[in-house]
Amino acid sequence: MTARLIRLLLFAGLVAALFGFHRARTNRPQRVDIARERGILLVGNGSDPATLDPHLASGTPEHHIFDALFEGLVTTAPDDPDANAPGAAERWQTEDFVHWTFHLRRDARWSDGTPVTARDFLFAYERILTPALAADYAPLLYVLRNAEAFNTGKITDFSQVGVEAPDDHTLRFILKGPAPYLPSMLKHYAWYPVPRHVIERHGRMTDRVSPWTRVGNYTGNGPFRLKEWRLNHYLAVERNPHYWDAASVRLNGIHFFPIVSDATEERAYRDGQLHATLTVPLAMIPAYRQTPDCRVDPLLSVYFYRCNVTRPPLNDPRVRRALALALDRQGLTDNILRAGQQPALGFVPPGCAEGYTTPRVLEFNPELARRLLAEAGFPEGRGFPEMEILINTSEAHRVIAEAVQEMWKKHLKVRVGVRNEDWGVYLESQRKLSFSLSRAGWVGDFLDPSTFLSIWRTGDGNNNTGWSHPEYDGLLDASAREGDPVKRFELLGRAERLLLNELPILPVYWYVHTWLKRPEVRGWPPSVLDSRCYKAIHLEAP
């Protein structure tokens, strides 16, 4: 029997087992069946959130939970989570994309019944921009006039920032330049309101550790409210009776399970413990793609490695370029990932915005990579210091890192290790630059290339590379002031080409989202921004 035939038989057996699981799982009550009857959605979330404070978060596990607990001025539409729908604001208007007026709902309430007012948003924006809070996502508000100056301490009077609340139900923005994409941006949790009356009851505005985020104190304005958080077990939310659109909420609750291992998560799904997973083990993607539960959705996201440019030899652009040129991205996507991912030949994913073309300048060129490494003083890899790739705990990240290890060993004769850390520790290591190379992924926060390019600005809380370039910062500043969309995209394109020349990051591939969802889960359309309209999701009999 040939090896190919053996592989085909094993593959067929796995597919048959998966379909057999679908037939058999209804023969006995399972956790998903019991939860469905109670109206509780059970989902994998990858890890526990590092924080429940929207102003201190910066990751996907937090994002998914905040979508349930909070609502911005603009929110996700039930039939298309990437479209803009009225949220805490029932309407808005602008004439020049610089001056915006938002009219808040008079029936908007916090989960403790307190009215949500424009002054809550004003407090939230002052809080996230206050330097003492050191919020990673503060730069997302730099579209506001003088927001950057306030956040960097150049001015100290918040009234000079381009936002005001003339009354409890009106919020006005003055931007530093035209931003037609502002409504999409406002759906990000950095723009959510936070409950001033709760935060100040439990401490100061800028406290990074505060009892306000504990169960019993926690107050949001979204369709659900925090019910329970058992660390390393699950986080539970329940319907918020004070939510302005509570009548449209179809679930009674959601349980988010912090399952770090994708293999463990898949087993939990197969055993009837989850309605939906966060991902699928790489080795099982081909088999699961033959089943009706597998979803492969487009995603506006890029997988890459951060380089700590403050550490030799990664402070040398020739070394960084050599590492980038020795990456066989096509081989990785074809032979290991196998779900339709595309090799990242630039940084901004294609389709980010109509009219913007990503510079596709990266290539697989081992010969040039070896020459550059030799020019940098490491011919045939000799003398190259030991380095590690930092990953957050995940089988998939380890498999990818080990493939990259092998590429660099084969083509450059350099050796790198792999170090995994749990989510919160991994984030802190990145912030402190306690790494040489670090795995990372970035999902667009809104539909515009600036959401990918602005994080590499000097001092941005998500930069975490030590890289700084005045020309790059200048191009971003000029693009923010440019009213002509064609000229603006030209400026952003120049910035991206500069980034790809300097390479403080090594793009690997552009994502798709591969995950599992049971057929009884309805009202969950795909989202390129990985957004979820939880109030539209519901469970039906399978």
Secondary structure, DSSP 8 states (H G I E B T S, - for coil): --HHHHHHHHHHHHHHHHHHHHHHGGGS--HHHHHHHHTEEEEE-SS--S-S-TTT--SHHHHHHHHHH---SEEE-SS-TTSEEESSEEEEEESSSSEEEEEE-TT-B-TTS-B--HHHHHHHHHHHHSGGG--TTGGGGTTBTTHHHHHTTS---GGGSSEEEEETTEEEEEBSS--TTHHHHTTSGGG----HHHHTTSS-TT-SS-GGGSTTT----SSEEEEEEETTTEEEEEE-TTSTTGGG---SEEEEE----HHHHHHHHHTTS-SB-S---GGGHHHHTTSTTEEEEEEEEEEEEEE-TTSTTTTSHHHHHHHHHT--HHHHIIIII-SS-EE-SSSS-TTSSTT----------HHHHHHHHHHTT-GGGTT---EEEEEES-HHHHHHHHHHHHHHHHHH---EEEEEE-HHHHHHHHHTT--SEEEEEEE-SSSSTHHHHGGGSTT-TTT-S----HHHHHHHHHHHH---HHHHHHHHHHHHHHHHHH-SEEEEEEEEEEEEB-TTEES----TT----GGG-EE---
